[in-house]
Amino acid sequence: MGSGNVEQIFDRVGHFGRYQMFIYLTCAFQNISCGIHYLASVFMIVLPKHACSPPGNVSRIILHNSSMWRLDDIWNQFTSYEDQIVVQLQNGEVWELKRCSRFRRDNKSSLDYNYNGHKSGFSCFDGYIYDKTKWDSTVVTQWDLVCNREWFAKLIQPVFMVGVLIGALVFGYLSDRVGRRLVLWSTSLGMYLFGIGAAFTLDYYSFMLARFLLAIVASGYLVVVFVYVTEFTGMKVRTWASIQIHSFFAIGTMVVALTGYFVRTWWIYQLILSTVTIPFVFFCWMLPETPFWLLSEGRHEEAQTVVDTMAKWNKAGTCKLSEFLSLDLCDPVKKHSQLNGQNPSALFYDWNIGTRTLIVWLIWFTGCLGFYSFSFNSVNLGGNEYLNLFLMGAVEIPAYIFVCLGMDCIGRKLVLFLSLITSAVFCGVVMVIPQNQLVWRVLATMAGKFAIGSVFGLIYLYTAELYPTVVSCLLEFCAL
């Protein structure tokens, strides 16, 4: 199927009429859920201040030179890792509570904060007490992922990203084999079910499994929806439509920040975020298969039905595909199908192609690393972590507008080059700004996120224009 013939079809039925607009906004709305699930863990795995739980009811508390009656009142003064809480139990025993250990003083009459007498050490087998100033509960506090179990918490996001790279490869391949529509349906339903399931898990391992499966389907949707909307839009708006679909991912980041601000219990937070998928689940059955995938599979009558429906919605004159395409299966349609099934080893067919592939992969790697680093590190900048994350999402939207305008003016390659250099510069700038210069650190981080967001949005389009779907998904797989 020649590309010139394809564009003639859009000239007849419309490049971005009501039909394409409905499809685009429906699919783009679900992209919000992808942004949500990719960034949701940033607040679920918050590590609050903590100390070993006392082995009984407390009658008196001493921290530094202050005496208190409630453990909830200690956290403003509990700042250093070496700090300890001295408590007297109702049975008269005096205990020193540290972050990952506790000691019982042999001298029950000594309530001095600093004690040099004999004491016995014990592990925290009674659990931990946590600072609930910001969050009532997180995944960390739910399953005590602190001290020698802290690495369990640090595994949550890496395991999610493993699911992301598997989903990109598997569903990218399946979209060429079983169609775009079936992949969009199954991944969207999976996002809803696994998202809800993660909120109701009863143990850490079930939570990790639910998040892993959630990552696979979310990644699958994110990869395939880009191809789907591209195949439904004409050349006049294709660049803008394919780039701006990432803006909805950015909206998802902002939704995470707002939900985290208002909801401070992790499973309720996860449950609310997962409900964003519900509208799409109700409407996804209305989405058709793309006519170009149908043609590549030889299903010409079904492709004609989709084109007729598109023309009717757009109030345009319909067209017969036979006017533009040869229906001989040995002609271009078959060649197009063969291209989609091309062996990935062709990426290194010769020195020039191999070099280009490695460069594209390196840009993917750099874009993914920078994009998620800026996003996840925003909560560690200081100040209001919810506002910081919201700004990291908001700054992406003008970045994608800049990409569209820049490509029209100076081309894809120069926009990509300038964005990569700018993001590298601001990465260095953030590192040298003093910790107490909060405003400047946030502004520099926003500038870096703007630049790397431009790279992240453009590399999707760049790769899709250079390679078939399954091969471009393989490049993303390797980068992740």
C-alpha positions as CSV (number, residue, x, y, z in Angstrom):
1,M,0.0,0.0,0.0
2,G,1.7,3.1,-1.2
3,S,1.9,6.1,1.2
4,G,0.7,8.4,-1.5
5,N,-2.4,6.4,-2.0
6,V,-3.0,6.4,1.8
7,E,-2.9,10.2,1.9
8,Q,-5.4,10.4,-1.0
9,I,-7.9,8.5,1.2
10,F,-7.6,11.2,3.9
11,D,-8.0,13.9,1.2
12,R,-11.4,12.4,0.5
13,V,-12.7,11.5,3.9
14,G,-10.9,14.2,6.0
15,H,-7.6,14.4,7.8
16,F,-9.0,15.0,11.2
17,G,-12.8,15.1,11.1
18,R,-15.3,14.3,13.8
19,Y,-14.7,10.6,13.5
20,Q,-10.9,10.9,14.0
21,M,-11.5,13.5,16.8
22,F,-13.7,11.1,18.7
23,I,-11.2,8.2,18.3
24,Y,-8.3,10.5,19.3
25,L,-9.8,12.0,22.4
26,T,-11.1,8.6,23.6
27,C,-7.7,7.0,23.2
28,A,-5.9,10.1,24.6
29,F,-8.0,10.1,27.7
30,Q,-6.9,6.6,28.5
31,N,-3.3,7.8,28.2
32,I,-4.0,9.7,31.4
33,S,-4.2,6.4,33.2
34,C,-0.8,5.4,31.8
35,G,0.8,8.5,33.2
36,I,-1.0,7.8,36.5
37,H,0.3,4.3,36.9
38,Y,3.8,5.1,35.8
39,L,4.2,7.7,38.5
40,A,1.8,6.5,41.2
41,S,4.5,4.8,43.3
42,V,6.2,8.1,44.0
43,F,4.0,8.6,47.0
44,M,3.1,5.0,47.8
45,I,6.7,4.2,48.7
46,V,7.4,7.3,50.8
47,L,9.7,6.4,53.7
48,P,8.5,8.3,56.8
49,K,10.5,8.8,60.0
50,H,10.2,5.7,62.1
51,A,11.5,4.0,65.3
52,C,11.1,0.7,66.9
53,S,7.8,0.1,68.6
54,P,7.9,-0.1,72.5
55,P,7.1,-3.5,73.9
56,G,4.2,-2.2,76.0
57,N,2.1,0.8,77.0
58,V,4.1,4.0,77.4
59,S,3.7,6.3,80.4
60,R,6.4,8.8,79.7
61,I,8.5,9.9,76.7
62,I,11.8,11.8,76.6
63,L,13.4,13.1,73.4
64,H,16.5,15.3,73.8
65,N,15.6,17.7,76.6
66,S,11.8,17.5,76.1
67,S,9.3,15.3,77.9
68,M,6.1,14.3,76.2
69,W,3.1,12.0,76.8
70,R,2.2,11.0,73.2
71,L,4.5,9.3,70.6
72,D,2.8,11.3,67.9
73,D,4.3,14.5,69.3
74,I,7.9,13.5,68.9
75,W,8.5,13.6,65.1
76,N,9.3,17.3,64.8
77,Q,12.3,16.8,67.0
78,F,13.3,13.4,65.6
79,T,15.6,14.6,62.8
80,S,18.9,12.8,63.0
81,Y,19.5,9.1,62.2
82,E,21.3,8.8,65.5
83,D,18.3,10.2,67.5
84,Q,16.7,7.9,70.0
85,I,13.4,8.0,72.0
86,V,13.5,7.2,75.7
87,V,10.3,5.8,77.0
88,Q,9.1,4.6,80.3
89,L,6.6,1.8,80.2
90,Q,3.7,1.4,82.7
91,N,5.5,-1.6,84.2
92,G,8.5,0.7,85.1
93,E,10.9,-0.5,82.4
94,V,12.9,2.2,80.5
95,W,13.6,1.6,76.8
96,E,15.7,3.4,74.2
97,L,14.0,3.3,70.8
98,K,16.1,3.8,67.7
99,R,15.2,3.6,64.0
100,C,16.2,-0.1,63.6
101,S,17.0,-1.3,67.1
102,R,16.0,-0.8,70.8
103,F,17.6,-1.3,74.2
104,R,16.3,-2.0,77.6
105,R,18.1,-0.2,80.5
106,D,19.0,-2.3,83.5
107,N,18.6,0.8,85.7
108,K,14.9,1.5,85.7
109,S,15.3,4.7,87.7
110,S,17.4,6.4,85.0
111,L,15.3,8.6,82.7
112,D,18.3,10.7,81.4
113,Y,18.4,11.0,77.7
114,N,22.1,10.0,77.6
115,Y,22.7,6.8,79.5
116,N,26.1,5.1,80.0
117,G,25.0,2.2,82.1
118,H,24.4,-1.4,81.1
119,K,21.6,-2.1,78.7
120,S,20.3,-5.1,76.6
121,G,19.7,-4.9,72.9
122,F,16.7,-6.3,71.1
123,S,15.4,-6.4,67.5
124,C,12.2,-4.6,66.5
125,F,10.0,-7.7,66.5
126,D,7.1,-5.7,67.8
127,G,7.1,-3.6,64.7
128,Y,7.6,0.1,64.2
129,I,6.0,3.5,65.0
130,Y,5.8,5.9,62.1
131,D,5.4,9.6,61.5
132,K,1.9,10.1,60.2
133,T,2.2,13.9,59.7
134,K,2.1,13.6,55.9
135,W,0.7,10.1,55.2
136,D,-1.6,8.0,57.3
137,S,-0.2,4.9,55.6
138,T,2.1,3.9,52.7
139,V,3.2,0.6,51.3
140,V,6.3,1.0,53.5
141,T,4.3,1.4,56.7
142,Q,1.8,-1.3,55.6
143,W,4.4,-4.0,55.5
144,D,7.2,-2.5,57.6
145,L,9.6,-2.1,54.6
146,V,12.3,-0.3,56.7
147,C,15.7,-1.2,58.1
148,N,16.8,-4.6,56.8
149,R,13.6,-4.8,54.7
150,E,14.1,-1.4,53.1
151,W,15.4,-2.9,49.9
152,F,11.9,-4.5,49.3
153,A,10.6,-0.9,49.0
154,K,13.4,0.0,46.6
155,L,12.4,-2.9,44.4
156,I,8.9,-1.6,43.7
157,Q,9.7,0.8,40.9
158,P,12.4,-1.2,39.2
159,V,10.1,-4.3,39.0
160,F,7.5,-2.0,37.6
161,M,9.9,-0.8,34.9
162,V,10.8,-4.5,34.0
163,G,7.1,-4.9,33.4
164,V,7.1,-1.8,31.2
165,L,9.8,-3.1,28.9
166,I,8.2,-6.6,28.7
167,G,4.9,-5.0,27.8
168,A,6.4,-2.8,25.1
169,L,7.9,-5.8,23.4
170,V,5.1,-8.2,23.8
171,F,2.2,-5.9,22.9
172,G,4.1,-4.2,20.1
173,Y,4.5,-7.6,18.5
174,L,0.9,-8.6,19.2
175,S,-0.5,-5.4,17.7
176,D,0.9,-6.5,14.3
177,R,-0.4,-10.0,14.7
178,V,-3.9,-9.7,16.2
179,G,-4.6,-6.0,15.5
180,R,-4.4,-2.7,17.3
181,R,-8.0,-2.7,18.6
182,L,-7.8,-6.0,20.5
183,V,-4.6,-4.9,22.2
184,L,-6.2,-1.6,23.2
185,W,-9.2,-3.4,24.7
186,S,-7.2,-6.0,26.6
187,T,-4.6,-3.6,28.0
188,S,-7.2,-1.1,29.1
189,L,-9.3,-3.8,30.9
190,G,-6.1,-5.1,32.4
191,M,-5.1,-1.6,33.7
192,Y,-8.4,-1.3,35.5
193,L,-8.4,-4.8,37.0
194,F,-4.8,-4.9,38.1
195,G,-5.0,-1.3,39.4
196,I,-7.9,-2.2,41.6
197,G,-6.3,-5.4,42.5
198,A,-3.1,-3.7,43.7
199,A,-5.2,-1.6,46.1
200,F,-6.7,-4.7,47.8
201,T,-3.6,-6.9,48.0
202,L,-3.0,-8.4,51.4
203,D,0.7,-8.9,51.3
204,Y,3.8,-7.4,49.7
205,Y,4.3,-10.1,47.1
206,S,0.7,-9.9,45.8
207,F,1.2,-6.1,45.6
208,M,4.4,-6.6,43.5
209,L,2.7,-9.1,41.2
210,A,-0.3,-6.8,40.6
211,R,2.0,-3.8,39.9
212,F,4.1,-5.9,37.6
213,L,1.1,-7.0,35.5
214,L,-0.2,-3.4,35.6
215,A,3.1,-2.3,34.2
216,I,2.9,-4.8,31.3
217,V,-0.5,-3.7,30.2
218,A,0.0,0.0,30.7
219,S,3.2,-0.1,28.6
220,G,1.4,-2.2,26.0
221,Y,-1.3,0.4,25.7
222,L,1.1,3.4,25.6
223,V,3.1,1.9,22.7
224,V,0.2,0.7,20.6
225,V,-2.1,3.8,21.0
226,F,0.6,5.9,19.4
227,V,0.5,3.7,16.3
228,Y,-3.3,3.5,16.4
229,V,-4.0,7.3,16.4
230,T,-1.2,7.8,13.8
231,E,-3.0,5.4,11.4
232,F,-6.3,7.2,11.8
233,T,-5.0,10.8,11.1
234,G,-4.0,12.3,7.8
235,M,-0.6,13.9,7.0
236,K,-1.8,17.4,7.7
237,V,-2.3,16.8,11.4
238,R,-0.4,13.6,12.0
239,T,2.7,15.2,13.6
240,W,0.7,17.3,16.0
241,A,-1.7,14.5,16.9
242,S,1.0,11.9,17.6
243,I,3.1,14.4,19.7
244,Q,0.3,15.9,21.6
245,I,-1.0,12.5,22.8
246,H,1.9,12.6,25.3
247,S,0.3,15.7,26.8
248,F,-2.4,13.4,28.3
249,F,0.4,11.3,29.9
250,A,1.6,14.6,31.5
251,I,-2.0,15.2,32.8
252,G,-1.8,11.8,34.5
253,T,1.3,13.0,36.3
254,M,-0.6,16.1,37.6
255,V,-3.5,13.9,38.6
256,V,-1.1,11.8,40.8
257,A,0.1,15.0,42.5
258,L,-3.4,16.2,43.2
259,T,-4.7,12.9,44.4
260,G,-1.6,12.5,46.6
261,Y,-2.3,15.9,48.2
262,F,-5.9,15.1,49.1
263,V,-5.7,11.3,49.9
264,R,-3.1,10.2,52.4
265,T,-3.9,6.5,52.7
266,W,-2.1,4.4,50.0
267,W,-4.8,1.9,49.1
268,I,-7.5,4.5,48.8
269,Y,-5.1,6.6,46.7
270,Q,-4.4,3.6,44.4
271,L,-8.1,2.9,44.2
272,I,-9.1,6.4,43.2
273,L,-6.3,6.6,40.6
274,S,-7.4,3.3,39.0
275,T,-11.0,4.6,38.5
276,V,-9.8,7.0,35.8
277,T,-9.8,4.0,33.4
278,I,-13.6,3.4,33.8
279,P,-14.8,5.9,31.1
280,F,-12.6,4.3,28.5
281,V,-13.7,0.8,29.4
282,F,-17.2,1.8,28.7
283,F,-16.4,3.4,25.3
284,C,-13.5,1.3,24.0
285,W,-15.9,-1.2,22.3
286,M,-16.8,1.6,19.8
287,L,-13.2,1.8,18.6
288,P,-12.7,0.2,15.1
289,E,-9.7,-1.5,13.8
290,T,-7.4,0.7,11.7
291,P,-8.1,0.2,8.0
292,F,-4.4,0.0,7.2
293,W,-3.9,-3.0,9.5
294,L,-7.0,-4.6,7.9
295,L,-5.6,-4.1,4.5
296,S,-2.3,-5.5,5.5
297,E,-4.1,-8.6,6.6
298,G,-6.1,-8.8,3.3
299,R,-9.5,-7.9,5.0
300,H,-10.5,-5.4,2.4
301,E,-14.3,-5.4,3.0
302,E,-13.8,-4.6,6.7
303,A,-11.4,-1.8,5.8
304,Q,-13.9,-0.4,3.4
305,T,-16.6,-0.4,6.1
306,V,-14.3,1.6,8.4
307,V,-13.5,4.1,5.6
308,D,-17.3,4.5,4.9
309,T,-18.0,5.1,8.6
310,M,-15.3,7.7,8.7
311,A,-16.7,9.5,5.7
312,K,-20.2,9.4,7.1
313,W,-19.2,10.9,10.5
314,N,-17.1,13.5,8.8
315,K,-19.9,14.4,6.4
316,A,-17.5,13.8,3.5
317,G,-17.8,11.9,0.2
318,T,-16.9,8.3,0.6
319,C,-14.3,6.6,-1.5
320,K,-13.8,3.1,-2.8
321,L,-10.4,1.6,-1.7
322,S,-10.2,-0.1,-5.1
323,E,-9.8,3.3,-6.6
324,F,-6.5,3.8,-4.8
325,L,-5.2,0.4,-4.1
326,S,-4.5,-2.7,-6.1
327,L,-6.3,-5.6,-4.3
328,D,-3.8,-8.1,-5.7
329,L,-2.4,-9.7,-2.6
330,C,1.0,-9.9,-4.2
331,D,1.2,-6.2,-4.6
332,P,2.0,-3.4,-2.1
333,V,-0.3,-4.5,0.7
334,K,1.5,-7.8,1.0
335,K,4.8,-5.9,1.0
336,H,3.6,-3.8,3.9
337,S,2.7,-6.9,5.8
338,Q,6.1,-8.4,5.2
339,L,7.7,-5.2,6.5
340,N,5.8,-5.4,9.7
341,G,7.2,-8.9,10.2
342,Q,10.7,-8.0,9.3
343,N,13.5,-9.6,11.3
344,P,15.0,-7.2,13.9
345,S,18.4,-8.3,12.7
346,A,17.9,-6.1,9.7
347,L,18.6,-3.2,12.1
348,F,22.2,-4.1,11.7
349,Y,22.2,-5.0,8.0
350,D,25.2,-2.9,7.3
351,W,27.5,-0.4,9.1
352,N,25.4,2.7,8.3
353,I,22.1,1.1,9.4
354,G,23.7,-0.4,12.5
355,T,25.2,2.9,13.5
356,R,21.9,4.7,13.1
357,T,20.1,2.0,15.1
358,L,22.6,2.4,18.0
359,I,22.2,6.2,17.9
360,V,18.4,5.9,18.1
361,W,18.7,3.4,20.9
362,L,21.1,5.7,22.8
363,I,18.6,8.6,22.5
364,W,15.8,6.3,23.7
365,F,18.0,5.3,26.7
366,T,18.9,8.9,27.5
367,G,15.3,10.1,27.1
368,C,13.9,7.4,29.4
369,L,16.6,7.8,32.0
370,G,16.2,11.6,32.1
371,F,12.5,11.7,31.9
372,Y,11.8,9.4,34.8
373,S,14.8,10.8,36.8
374,F,13.4,14.3,36.7
375,S,9.9,13.1,37.6
376,F,10.8,10.8,40.5
377,N,13.4,13.2,41.9
378,S,11.0,16.1,42.0
379,V,9.7,14.9,45.4
380,N,13.2,15.2,46.9
381,L,13.9,18.8,45.9
382,G,12.5,20.1,49.1
383,G,9.4,22.3,49.7
384,N,6.0,21.0,48.7
385,E,6.6,17.6,47.0
386,Y,3.0,17.6,45.6
387,L,3.5,21.0,43.9
388,N,6.9,19.9,42.6
389,L,5.5,16.8,40.9
390,F,2.5,18.8,39.5
391,L,4.9,21.2,37.9
392,M,7.0,18.4,36.4
393,G,3.8,17.2,34.7
394,A,2.6,20.7,33.7
395,V,5.9,21.7,32.1
396,E,5.7,18.8,29.6
397,I,2.6,20.3,27.8
398,P,4.4,23.4,26.5
399,A,7.4,21.1,25.7
400,Y,5.3,19.1,23.2
401,I,3.9,22.3,21.7
402,F,7.6,23.5,21.3
403,V,8.4,20.2,19.6
404,C,5.6,20.6,17.0
405,L,6.5,24.2,16.2
406,G,10.2,23.5,16.2
407,M,9.9,20.6,13.8
408,D,8.0,22.8,11.3
409,C,10.7,25.5,11.5
410,I,14.1,23.7,11.9
411,G,13.4,20.0,11.5
412,R,13.3,17.0,13.7
413,K,17.1,16.4,14.0
414,L,18.0,19.9,15.2
415,V,15.1,20.0,17.7
416,L,16.3,16.6,19.1
417,F,19.9,17.7,19.3
418,L,19.1,21.0,21.0
419,S,16.8,19.3,23.5
420,L,19.4,16.7,24.4
421,I,22.1,19.3,25.0
422,T,19.8,21.5,27.0
423,S,18.6,18.7,29.2
424,A,22.3,17.7,29.9
425,V,23.2,21.3,30.8
426,F,20.3,21.6,33.3
427,C,21.1,18.2,34.8
428,G,24.5,19.7,35.7
429,V,23.0,23.0,36.9
430,V,20.6,21.2,39.3
431,M,23.6,19.4,40.9
432,V,25.5,22.6,41.7
433,I,22.6,24.7,43.1
434,P,22.8,24.8,46.9
435,Q,20.1,22.8,48.8
436,N,18.7,26.0,50.4
437,Q,18.0,27.6,47.0
438,L,14.7,25.8,46.6
439,V,13.1,28.1,44.0
440,W,16.2,27.9,41.7
441,R,16.4,24.2,42.1
442,V,12.8,23.7,41.1
443,L,13.1,26.1,38.1
444,A,16.3,24.3,36.9
445,T,14.6,21.0,37.3
446,M,11.5,22.2,35.3
447,A,13.8,23.5,32.5
448,G,15.5,20.1,32.4
449,K,12.2,18.3,32.3
450,F,11.0,20.6,29.5
451,A,14.0,19.7,27.5
452,I,14.0,15.9,28.1
453,G,10.2,15.9,27.7
454,S,10.8,17.3,24.2
455,V,13.2,14.4,23.5
456,F,10.8,11.8,24.9
457,G,7.9,13.0,22.8
458,L,10.0,13.4,19.6
459,I,11.8,10.1,19.8
460,Y,8.4,8.2,19.6
461,L,7.6,9.9,16.3
462,Y,11.2,9.7,15.0
463,T,11.3,5.9,15.6
464,A,7.9,5.3,14.2
465,E,8.8,7.0,11.0
466,L,12.1,5.0,10.7
467,Y,11.0,1.5,11.7
468,P,8.0,-0.9,11.7
469,T,6.0,-1.2,14.9
470,V,7.6,-4.4,16.3
471,V,11.1,-3.0,15.6
472,S,10.5,0.4,17.2
473,C,9.1,-1.5,20.3
474,L,12.2,-3.5,20.4
475,L,14.3,-0.3,20.5
476,E,12.2,0.9,23.4
477,F,12.5,-2.5,25.1
478,C,16.3,-2.3,25.0
479,A,16.4,1.3,26.2
480,L,14.2,0.6,29.2
